[in-house]
């Protein structure tokens, strides 16, 4: 979340005060994290075949990071993992309840249509 938040904070800054260098470094760190996750995710869930607290913890960061810095075509396991998370009833409920606050997110135009 911390690395993803760099882009969000930058988007909220007034023109002329944006930190392009800091945002580029943050995007590089996100890409490194995505590659690590791609190589180390469990078969179905973060740490194996059972949905755990690790998956609950992963959702907010992955959800928003995927909007701020979308996954590449090579990150299929990560993309599929996020899609599995988004299909869980509990996640659908959380996102439904968060809907009123999405208008405050500076990347809202990049959010998937379903949100």
C-alpha positions as CSV (number, residue, x, y, z in Angstrom):
1,X,0.0,0.0,0.0
2,X,2.8,2.4,0.9
3,X,4.4,2.2,-2.6
4,X,1.0,2.4,-4.4
5,X,0.1,5.4,-2.3
6,X,3.0,7.5,-3.9
7,X,1.1,7.6,-7.2
8,X,-2.2,8.4,-5.4
9,X,-0.6,11.3,-3.4
10,X,1.1,12.6,-6.5
11,X,-2.3,12.6,-8.4
12,X,-3.7,14.7,-5.6
13,X,-1.0,17.3,-5.7
14,X,-1.6,20.7,-7.4
15,X,0.0,21.1,-10.9
16,X,3.6,22.2,-10.6
17,X,4.2,20.3,-7.4
18,X,4.0,16.7,-8.7
19,X,7.0,14.4,-8.1
20,X,7.5,12.6,-11.4
21,X,10.8,11.0,-10.2
22,X,9.3,9.7,-7.0
23,X,6.3,8.3,-8.8
24,X,8.5,6.5,-11.4
25,X,10.6,4.9,-8.6
26,X,7.4,3.8,-6.9
27,X,6.1,2.2,-10.2
28,X,9.4,0.4,-10.5
29,X,9.0,-0.9,-6.9
30,X,5.5,-2.0,-7.7
31,X,6.7,-3.9,-10.8
32,X,9.3,-5.7,-8.7
33,X,6.7,-6.6,-6.1
34,X,4.3,-7.8,-8.9
35,X,7.1,-10.0,-10.3
36,X,7.9,-11.5,-6.9
37,X,4.2,-12.2,-6.3
38,X,3.9,-13.7,-9.8
39,X,6.7,-16.2,-8.9
40,X,5.6,-17.0,-5.4
41,X,1.8,-17.1,-5.2
42,X,0.2,-20.3,-4.1
43,X,-1.7,-22.4,-6.6
44,X,-5.1,-20.9,-5.7
45,X,-4.6,-18.5,-2.8
46,X,-1.7,-16.5,-1.5
47,X,-0.2,-19.3,0.5
48,X,-1.9,-22.4,-0.8
49,X,-5.2,-24.0,-1.4
50,X,-7.1,-22.3,1.5
51,X,-8.3,-18.7,1.7
52,X,-6.5,-17.2,4.6
53,X,-5.8,-13.8,6.3
54,X,-3.0,-13.4,3.9
55,X,-5.5,-13.1,1.1
56,X,-7.6,-10.6,3.1
57,X,-4.5,-8.6,3.7
58,X,-3.5,-8.7,0.0
59,X,-6.8,-7.4,-1.4
60,X,-6.7,-3.7,-0.6
61,X,-3.1,-3.2,-1.9
62,X,-3.6,-5.3,-5.0
63,X,-6.9,-3.8,-5.8
64,X,-5.7,-0.3,-5.8
65,X,-2.2,-1.0,-7.0
66,X,-3.7,-2.8,-10.1
67,X,-5.5,0.5,-10.9
68,X,-2.6,2.8,-10.2
69,X,0.0,0.6,-12.0
70,X,-1.8,-2.2,-14.0
71,X,-0.4,-5.7,-14.2
72,X,1.5,-6.6,-17.4
73,X,0.6,-9.4,-19.8
74,X,3.3,-11.5,-18.2
75,X,1.7,-11.3,-14.8
76,X,-1.1,-13.8,-15.5
77,X,-0.9,-15.6,-12.1
78,X,-1.2,-12.3,-10.3
79,X,-4.0,-11.1,-12.5
80,X,-5.9,-14.4,-12.0
81,X,-5.3,-14.3,-8.3
82,X,-6.9,-10.8,-8.0
83,X,-9.8,-12.0,-10.1
84,X,-10.4,-14.9,-7.7
85,X,-10.3,-12.5,-4.8
86,X,-12.8,-10.2,-6.5
87,X,-15.2,-13.1,-7.0
88,X,-15.4,-14.0,-3.3
89,X,-18.8,-13.0,-1.8
90,X,-17.0,-11.3,1.2
91,X,-14.9,-9.2,-1.2
92,X,-17.9,-8.3,-3.3
93,X,-19.6,-7.1,-0.1
94,X,-16.6,-5.0,1.0
95,X,-16.3,-3.4,-2.4
96,X,-20.0,-2.7,-2.5
97,X,-19.9,-1.0,0.9
98,X,-16.8,1.0,-0.2
99,X,-18.5,2.2,-3.4
100,X,-19.6,5.6,-2.0
101,X,-15.9,6.5,-1.3
102,X,-14.5,5.5,-4.7
103,X,-15.4,9.0,-6.0
104,X,-12.6,10.3,-3.8
105,X,-10.0,8.1,-5.4
106,X,-8.0,10.2,-7.9
107,X,-7.7,7.2,-10.4
108,X,-11.4,6.6,-10.5
109,X,-11.5,7.0,-14.3
110,X,-9.1,4.0,-14.5
111,X,-11.3,1.8,-12.2
112,X,-13.0,-1.1,-13.9
113,X,-16.6,-0.4,-14.9
114,X,-18.0,-2.8,-12.3
115,X,-16.9,-0.4,-9.6
